Amino acid sequence: MPETERIPIRFFIITFAWSWILWLPLVLWGVGIIPLSKDIFAAITVPVIGLGAFGPAVGALCSLRTTKGKGAIRTYLKSFLNRARKGDIGAPSTRPQSSRAAISFPITSLLGVSR
């Protein structure tokens, strides 16, 4: 199989492995296979789901390193961050003013603060 065809397969394998290795204990607890107290489950649910959501990013960075070499990730992140500082990328919804509003709404909702 040519290298160009193997990269998407590698990306999906890494993405699903990362996410489901982290999420599987929560699923097994939900089905009743793994016994956990509700306090422990409540404490680990949000961090585990959050870490599992980074599966596509981990898969992309692993694929980038595989195809472009060891320094490719650093080069990519530097170029991305430099453009972000200059304001060259992103729609208006990703600008700081909109980001603050997008973040503050869910936080106030979770804390029960009325608007």
C-alpha positions in Angstrom: 0.0 0.0 0.0 1.5 3.4 -0.9 2.4 5.8 1.9 -0.2 8.3 0.8 -3.0 5.8 1.4 -1.6 4.6 4.7 -1.7 8.0 6.4 -5.5 8.3 6.5 -5.7 4.8 7.9 -3.1 5.6 10.5 -4.8 8.8 11.4 -8.2 7.1 12.0 -6.6 4.2 14.0 -4.8 6.6 16.3 -7.8 8.9 16.6 -10.2 6.1 17.6 -7.6 4.3 19.8 -6.9 7.5 21.7 -10.5 8.4 22.2 -11.9 5.0 23.0 -9.1 3.9 25.3 -10.0 6.9 27.4 -13.8 6.6 27.0 -14.2 2.8 27.3 -14.1 2.8 31.2 -17.0 5.3 31.2 -19.0 3.2 28.8 -18.3 0.0 30.7 -19.4 1.7 33.9 -22.6 2.9 32.2 -23.4 -0.7 31.2 -22.6 -1.9 34.7 -19.5 -4.0 33.9 -17.0 -1.8 35.9 -18.2 -1.0 39.4 -17.4 2.6 40.4 -19.0 4.9 43.0 -21.0 7.7 41.6 -18.6 10.2 43.3 -15.6 8.9 41.5 -17.5 8.6 38.2 -18.7 12.2 38.6 -15.1 13.4 39.3 -13.5 11.7 36.3 -16.2 12.1 33.6 -15.5 15.6 32.4 -11.7 15.3 32.3 -11.8 11.9 30.6 -14.3 13.1 28.0 -12.2 16.2 27.4 -9.0 14.3 26.9 -10.7 11.8 24.6 -11.9 14.7 22.5 -8.3 15.4 21.6 -8.1 12.1 19.6 -8.3 13.8 16.2 -5.5 16.3 17.2 -3.3 13.5 18.4 -3.9 11.5 15.2 -3.1 14.5 13.1 0.1 15.3 14.9 1.2 11.7 14.8 0.5 11.6 11.0 2.3 14.9 10.5 5.4 13.6 12.3 5.3 10.4 10.3 5.1 12.1 6.9 7.2 15.2 7.5 9.7 14.2 10.1 10.6 15.0 13.7 10.6 18.8 13.5 7.3 19.1 11.5 5.1 19.5 14.5 7.1 22.3 16.0 7.2 24.0 12.6 3.5 23.6 12.1 2.6 24.9 15.6 5.0 27.9 15.3 3.5 28.9 11.9 0.0 28.5 13.3 0.6 30.5 16.4 2.4 33.2 14.5 -0.6 33.7 12.2 -2.9 33.6 15.2 -1.0 36.4 16.9 -1.1 38.6 13.7 -4.8 38.0 13.4 -4.4 36.5 9.9 -6.6 33.5 10.6 -10.0 32.9 11.9 -13.5 34.1 11.3 -14.8 37.0 13.5 -16.3 34.3 15.9 -12.7 33.2 16.8 -11.5 36.7 17.7 -11.0 37.4 21.5 -14.2 39.4 22.0 -16.4 36.7 20.5 -14.4 34.0 22.3 -15.0 35.6 25.7 -18.8 35.6 25.0 -18.7 32.0 23.7 -16.9 30.9 26.8 -18.7 32.9 29.4 -22.2 31.8 28.4 -21.6 28.1 29.1 -19.8 28.8 32.3 -22.5 31.1 33.7 -25.1 28.5 32.6 -23.2 25.7 34.5 -22.9 27.9 37.6 -26.6 28.7 37.5 -26.1 32.4 37.2 -29.2 34.0 35.6 -28.7 36.2 32.6 
